């Protein structure tokens, strides 16, 4: 299995890499597993980890990319990595959008983990006198991508995570009013972040399945930076990726 993990920033990338590395070394193969930087067009750089648990003789690999903040940066970076891999004859089997984000209370408390059953562009559309109209109702494109149901559920179970909708927004929610509006439009929403839909859109364009994993650093709603727990959320991200490895190892084995 070849896996691409896309985060916004290097701190998230490194947190995920620590979990992957720890899980891989737990197999005690004796192989060193040192991440190598691999350049990509456009100034991007991949952190590459050999993962023997995902396949022998170099077939198992994880590339981690910190593509930047927001949907556009995430889509551009993901598409670049996917295209480069395909041109090299080594296409990815799965893409994971990952990082920290806001959690809708009380369903996704600070420090918890969320796995998406749907990845939704929450503010892609038009504002009207009657309220928000999603882009699909305007007759354009899509605002929702669905991860593989069986795999995403298995990942959520293994991670002890909440399983629900992950919203992608271009402006982080900062008021009680906007929070209520989002929850009214998306009653199954558990988390919001700024990149998931962009990653999913690029993955869909290449026909590659996608997951989204978020660990909660703050409550969605009025901004209270004193209440943010970024360090705790990054630690939870490391543990989430440690727990992810056995699920993907089983998936790789079942795919032959």
Backbone torsions as a table, in degrees:
resi	resn	phi	psi	omega
1	UNK	NA	133.6	173.0
2	UNK	-109.7	122.8	-173.7
3	UNK	-118.1	134.9	173.1
4	UNK	-112.3	122.7	176.5
5	UNK	-109.5	125.2	-177.5
6	UNK	-117.0	124.1	175.6
7	UNK	-120.5	172.6	177.0
8	UNK	-82.3	-45.3	-171.9
9	UNK	-129.6	165.1	-175.1
10	UNK	-64.4	-33.3	-179.7
11	UNK	-62.0	-38.2	176.5
12	UNK	-69.8	-43.7	177.6
13	UNK	-56.1	-47.2	-176.4
14	UNK	-68.7	-35.0	177.0
15	UNK	-63.4	-44.1	177.1
16	UNK	-63.7	-42.0	-179.1
17	UNK	-62.1	-37.2	178.9
18	UNK	-62.5	-41.4	178.7
19	UNK	-66.3	-43.8	178.6
20	UNK	-62.2	-45.2	-179.0
21	UNK	-62.4	-44.9	-178.5
22	UNK	-62.6	-42.3	-179.8
23	UNK	-67.3	-39.1	-179.5
24	UNK	-66.9	-41.0	-179.4
25	UNK	-70.0	-22.1	178.9
26	UNK	-63.3	-19.6	177.4
27	UNK	-69.9	-21.4	178.2
28	UNK	58.4	49.9	177.1
29	UNK	-78.9	-17.9	-175.9
30	UNK	87.3	-5.9	-179.6
31	UNK	-80.9	136.1	173.0
32	UNK	-70.2	144.9	-179.8
33	UNK	-131.9	84.0	-176.6
34	UNK	-106.3	127.0	179.3
35	UNK	-66.5	135.5	178.8
36	UNK	-115.7	139.5	177.1
37	UNK	-83.8	129.2	178.8
38	UNK	-122.4	120.7	-178.7
39	UNK	-72.0	149.1	173.8
40	UNK	-125.0	159.0	172.8
41	UNK	-57.4	153.5	177.4
42	UNK	84.2	8.1	178.7
43	UNK	85.3	5.4	178.1
44	UNK	-79.6	161.4	176.6
45	UNK	-142.5	131.1	176.9
46	UNK	-93.4	142.1	166.4
47	UNK	-98.4	115.5	-172.9
48	UNK	-105.1	129.2	175.5
49	UNK	-118.3	128.9	170.5
50	UNK	-76.0	132.1	-177.0
51	UNK	-126.6	93.2	-179.3
52	UNK	-64.0	-22.3	179.5
53	UNK	-71.0	-14.6	178.4
54	UNK	-99.9	1.5	179.4
55	UNK	152.2	144.1	-176.7
56	UNK	-85.3	168.4	176.2
57	UNK	51.8	42.4	174.9
58	UNK	79.7	3.0	-179.1
59	UNK	-73.7	-23.8	179.3
60	UNK	-93.3	127.9	-175.6
61	UNK	-155.9	144.8	171.6
62	UNK	-125.2	128.5	171.5
63	UNK	-110.5	131.8	179.6
64	UNK	-115.4	134.3	-175.2
65	UNK	-131.4	122.9	169.6
66	UNK	-94.3	101.1	-167.3
67	UNK	-89.2	-12.9	-177.4
68	UNK	113.3	169.4	-173.9
69	UNK	-88.9	134.5	174.6
70	UNK	102.0	162.0	-175.5
71	UNK	-62.5	-42.1	-176.0
72	UNK	-64.8	-47.3	179.1
73	UNK	-62.8	-41.4	-179.6
74	UNK	-63.6	-43.9	-179.9
75	UNK	-65.4	-43.4	-178.6
76	UNK	-64.0	-46.9	-179.4
77	UNK	-64.9	-43.6	179.9
78	UNK	-63.1	-45.0	179.8
79	UNK	-62.6	-37.5	178.1
80	UNK	-63.0	-46.5	-179.6
81	UNK	-65.5	-41.6	-179.8
82	UNK	-64.8	-41.8	-179.9
83	UNK	-66.4	-43.8	-179.9
84	UNK	-61.9	-40.7	179.7
85	UNK	-66.2	-41.5	-179.5
86	UNK	-66.2	-42.2	179.5
87	UNK	-65.1	-28.5	178.5
88	UNK	-82.8	-1.2	-178.8
89	UNK	75.5	20.2	-178.8
90	UNK	-131.3	62.0	-175.9
91	UNK	-66.0	153.3	178.4
92	UNK	-78.2	151.0	176.6
93	UNK	-94.6	-22.6	-175.1
94	UNK	-157.7	143.5	173.6
95	UNK	-117.6	137.0	175.7
96	UNK	-122.3	120.2	169.6
97	UNK	-86.3	127.0	-172.0
98	UNK	-144.6	154.6	175.7
99	UNK	156.7	-170.4	177.4
100	UNK	-92.4	164.3	-178.8
101	UNK	-169.6	-176.1	177.7
102	UNK	-89.6	147.8	178.8
103	UNK	-115.4	137.1	176.0
104	UNK	-78.1	127.3	-175.7
105	UNK	-90.6	146.0	2.0
106	UNK	-93.4	5.4	-170.7
107	UNK	-67.4	-31.4	-176.7
108	UNK	-128.3	82.2	-176.3
109	UNK	-69.1	161.6	178.0
110	UNK	-58.8	133.5	-178.4
111	UNK	94.3	-10.9	-179.1
112	UNK	-85.1	172.5	-179.7
113	UNK	-119.2	142.8	178.9
114	UNK	-125.0	133.7	170.7
115	UNK	-114.7	131.0	-173.6
116	UNK	-79.3	133.1	165.4
117	UNK	-94.0	-14.2	174.0
118	UNK	-152.4	143.4	178.9
119	UNK	-115.3	113.3	-166.9
120	UNK	-123.0	130.8	171.9
121	UNK	-79.8	99.3	-167.9
122	UNK	-74.7	-22.7	-176.7
123	UNK	-122.2	24.2	177.0
124	UNK	-93.8	103.8	-175.7
125	UNK	166.3	-144.4	-176.5
126	UNK	-137.2	145.7	174.2
127	UNK	-93.8	130.8	178.6
128	UNK	-129.0	172.7	177.9
129	UNK	-62.3	-26.3	-179.8
130	UNK	-89.5	-6.2	-179.6
131	UNK	125.6	-171.1	-176.5
132	UNK	-74.5	138.7	176.5
133	UNK	-120.7	117.2	-179.6
134	UNK	-65.7	156.9	-174.0
135	UNK	-59.7	-32.0	179.9
136	UNK	-65.0	-34.7	178.1
137	UNK	-72.9	-15.4	175.3
138	UNK	-87.4	-5.9	178.0
139	UNK	90.7	20.3	-178.3
140	UNK	-126.3	137.3	165.0
141	UNK	49.9	-145.2	-179.6
142	UNK	-142.4	157.7	176.0
143	UNK	-125.1	10.7	-174.5
144	UNK	-146.7	133.5	170.8
145	UNK	-124.4	142.1	-176.1
146	UNK	-111.6	116.5	172.5
147	UNK	-63.8	159.4	176.6
148	UNK	-56.9	124.6	-170.4
149	UNK	-64.0	-47.2	-177.6
150	UNK	-63.9	-45.4	-177.9
151	UNK	-68.1	-44.8	-178.0
152	UNK	-64.4	-37.8	176.8
153	UNK	-65.5	-41.9	178.5
154	UNK	-62.8	-39.9	178.1
155	UNK	-65.3	-45.4	179.1
156	UNK	-58.5	-43.4	180.0
157	UNK	-63.5	-43.9	-178.1
158	UNK	-66.9	-32.9	-178.1
159	UNK	-88.0	-6.4	-173.7
160	UNK	62.1	37.7	-170.4
161	UNK	-101.1	156.9	166.3
162	UNK	-68.0	148.5	-175.9
163	UNK	-126.8	109.5	-177.3
164	UNK	-172.5	-165.6	-174.5
165	UNK	-76.5	135.1	171.3
166	UNK	-105.6	119.3	179.7
167	UNK	-89.2	142.0	171.3
168	UNK	-110.0	127.2	-179.1
169	UNK	-126.6	152.7	175.0
170	UNK	-90.4	-23.6	175.9
171	UNK	-123.3	119.4	-178.9
172	UNK	-62.3	135.7	-178.3
173	UNK	-64.0	133.8	-177.3
174	UNK	-136.6	9.7	179.0
175	UNK	-135.8	156.7	177.2
176	UNK	-65.8	-34.7	-179.6
177	UNK	-63.8	-45.6	178.7
178	UNK	-67.0	-37.1	176.9
179	UNK	-59.2	-47.1	-179.6
180	UNK	-63.3	-39.5	179.5
181	UNK	-63.9	-44.2	179.2
182	UNK	-64.3	-41.6	-179.6
183	UNK	-68.4	-30.7	176.3
184	UNK	-69.0	-41.6	-179.8
185	UNK	-76.1	-27.9	-174.8
186	UNK	-133.5	75.8	-173.5
187	UNK	-64.7	-18.6	178.8
188	UNK	-96.8	8.1	-178.6
189	UNK	-67.3	135.2	175.3
190	UNK	-114.0	-30.2	-174.3
191	UNK	-144.5	157.1	170.3
192	UNK	-132.7	145.7	174.8
193	UNK	-152.3	-169.1	-170.7
194	UNK	-118.2	1.1	-171.6
195	UNK	-125.3	-22.9	-167.9
196	UNK	-54.0	-45.9	-177.7
197	UNK	-65.2	-36.8	177.9
198	UNK	-63.1	-42.7	176.5
199	UNK	-62.3	-46.2	-178.1
200	UNK	-64.4	-37.0	179.6
201	UNK	-64.2	-43.2	178.4
202	UNK	-66.2	-42.3	179.4
203	UNK	-62.2	-42.2	179.2
204	UNK	-61.5	-38.5	179.4
205	UNK	-62.6	-24.9	179.0
206	UNK	-102.4	2.9	179.0
207	UNK	69.5	29.1	-178.5
208	UNK	-109.9	130.9	179.2
209	UNK	-65.0	156.2	-174.5
210	UNK	-136.3	145.1	169.2
211	UNK	-120.8	157.9	169.4
212	UNK	-130.0	129.4	178.7
213	UNK	-124.5	125.2	178.9
214	UNK	-127.5	137.9	169.5
215	UNK	-109.9	141.0	-165.7
216	UNK	-91.0	119.7	178.9
217	UNK	-100.4	-18.8	-175.5
218	UNK	-159.1	160.2	176.1
219	UNK	-80.9	138.0	171.8
220	UNK	-67.5	129.5	-179.4
221	UNK	144.7	-158.0	-179.4
222	UNK	-52.3	133.1	-175.2
223	UNK	-68.8	126.7	177.6
224	UNK	-140.6	84.0	-172.8
225	UNK	-62.1	-25.4	178.1
226	UNK	-65.0	-22.7	-179.0
227	UNK	-92.9	-5.5	-179.6
228	UNK	-68.9	145.4	179.8
229	UNK	-129.5	67.5	-175.8
230	UNK	-64.9	-42.7	179.2
231	UNK	-61.0	-42.2	178.7
232	UNK	-64.6	-39.2	-179.6
233	UNK	-67.8	-38.0	177.2
234	UNK	-66.9	-38.2	176.3
235	UNK	-63.8	-40.0	177.3
236	UNK	-65.1	-33.8	178.2
237	UNK	-65.1	-40.8	176.0
238	UNK	-59.0	-46.7	-179.5
239	UNK	-66.5	-35.3	178.0
240	UNK	-61.5	-42.9	-178.9
241	UNK	-74.6	-28.3	172.1
242	UNK	-62.6	-43.5	-179.1
243	UNK	-74.3	-22.2	-179.9
244	UNK	-69.1	-33.0	-171.5
245	UNK	-57.6	-47.9	-179.6
246	UNK	-61.1	-32.8	178.3
247	UNK	-65.7	-46.3	-179.2
248	UNK	-72.6	-29.3	173.9
249	UNK	-61.8	-44.3	176.7
250	UNK	-63.7	-39.8	179.1
251	UNK	-64.2	-42.6	179.2
252	UNK	-64.2	-39.4	-180.0
253	UNK	-66.5	-39.3	-179.2
254	UNK	-70.0	-25.4	177.3
255	UNK	-80.5	-6.2	178.5
256	UNK	79.3	NA	NA
